[in-house]
């Protein structure tokens, strides 16, 4: 449907297909930035979060690459095209290779506990913290800002995200939900890039504990690239739902949030969080040691995964 609509606008099929492929690959990496939502719960976030953001893409790439290297490696050459379009590619590849029984069960358990749970955790943790913060800022109902008396987590926001996730799963519209998710995530990224640009323009003297290399250039370039790719790769079956969702969010902002005063408690909390405690020499040494371990681990995973693909191509 997307390709047919694109042709009516004179856009070549090859261009839209490439854009859709770029979005699919991008979606494999999107999400690691949700660690930012845990900033108030992380020790020395001004140091830990930038480091985590730097090495996370390499770990994500390495894990995905190794999984797909294994998938391609066990698939007979004459069945690669069949497996590539399968609903469950790993199960289909193992079945084609004659790997059944206990190995297949182990694979299913690995995907369930290693894949689904690791995906669900940041998908619930990140948005619930955003809802909690927006509640404290007066943008969302106050109930979403309640903390658990024992665990000090925003349990109402966590439960709300869980209920929404269960409803989306129950709807059975996974393809449309996935397309809506990709579109919404790209919109959020673009808002982030625009906010970065405006903050640098309006608050040039603001004290920043960490400054991104070529941050302004990257924000402008990515804002343009995201907009172009999103237009070319639009899924026309999900677009009406996205437009309705965006319209509802904009209406909520303009009629409910825009003119609402920021609570004094939120201003005090923001002022206190801007004063970030710096680690002492011993703590800094511990942070550096931990970072070196993770950094070299990410490098090793990246190199091994890339080498496996290169070796497989040569053979």
C-alpha positions, 0 to 999 in steps of 0.5 A, a space after each residue: 500500500 505504501 509503495 502504491 501511494 508513493 508511485 502516485 506521487 511520482 516517487 520511485 519504488 526503489 526509493 521508498 523501499 530503501 527508506 522503509 529498510 532504513 526505518 526497519 534497521 533504525 528501529 532495531 537501535 531505537 530505544 536505548 536512549 530511554 536510559 535518560 528517563 532513569 537519570 534521577 535514579 542513576 548515580 552521577 548521571 552527568 557521567 554515567 548516562 553519556 557513557 552509556 549512550 556512547 557504547 549502547 549502539 555498539 552492543 545493540 549492533 553486536 547482539 543483533 548481528 550475531 543473532 542474524 549471522 547465526 540465522 543465516 549460517 544455519 539456513 540452507 542456501 536454497 531456503 534463504 528467500 523463504 526464511 527471510 519472509 517467514 513470520 518466525 524466521 529463527 524457528 523456520 531456519 532451525 526447522 529447515 536445518 533439521 534442528 528440532 526438539 530440545 534446541 528449538 525449545 531452548 531457542 524459544 525460551 531464550 527469545 522469550 526471556 532474553 528478548 521479550 523481557 529485555 525489550 519490555 523492561 525499557 519500554 515500560 521503565 522509560 515511558 513511566 518515568 516520563 509520565 512521572 516527570 510530566 505529572 510533577 511538571 503539571 502536564 499529566 494528572 497528579 496520580 501518575 506522580 505517586 511513588 510506591 511507599 517501599 520501592 520508591 518507583 512511580 507504580 501508578 505510571 508503571 501500571 498505566 503503561 502495562 495496561 496500555 501495553 496489554 490492550 495493544 496486544 489484545 487488539 491483535 493489530 501488531 503490524 499497525 501498532 509497529 508502524 505507529 510506534 516507529 512513526 511516533 518514535 521518529 516524531 519524538 526524536 525530531 522533537 528532541 533535536 528541535 529542543 536541542 537546537 532551541 535550548 542552545 539558542 535560547 540558553 547559550 550560557 546554561 551550564 552543561 555537564 556534558 557537551 556532544 561533539 558537533 551536537 548542533 550540526 548533528 541535530 540539524 542534519 538529523 532533523 532533516 534526514 528524519 523528516 525526509 525518511 519518515 515521509 518516504 517510508 510512511 505506512 499508509 495503513 497506519 497513517 490515519 491512526 498516527 494523525 489522530 493520535 498526533 491531533 489528540 496530543 496537540 489538542 491536549 497540549 494547547 487546551 490543557 497544558 500550555 497555559 497551566 502554571 508550573 507547580 512550585 514543587 517542580 521548580 524547586 525539584 528542577 533547581 535541586 537536580 541542576 546541582 549535580 554532585 561530583 564524584 570524589 577521586 575514589 568514586 571516579 576511579 571506580 566509574 572509570 574502571 567500570 566504563 573501561 570494562 563495558 567499553 572494551 566489551 562493546 568493542 569486542 562484541 562489535 568486532 566479533 560480530 563484524 568479523 563473523 559477517 566478513 568471514 561468512 561473506 568470504 567463504 
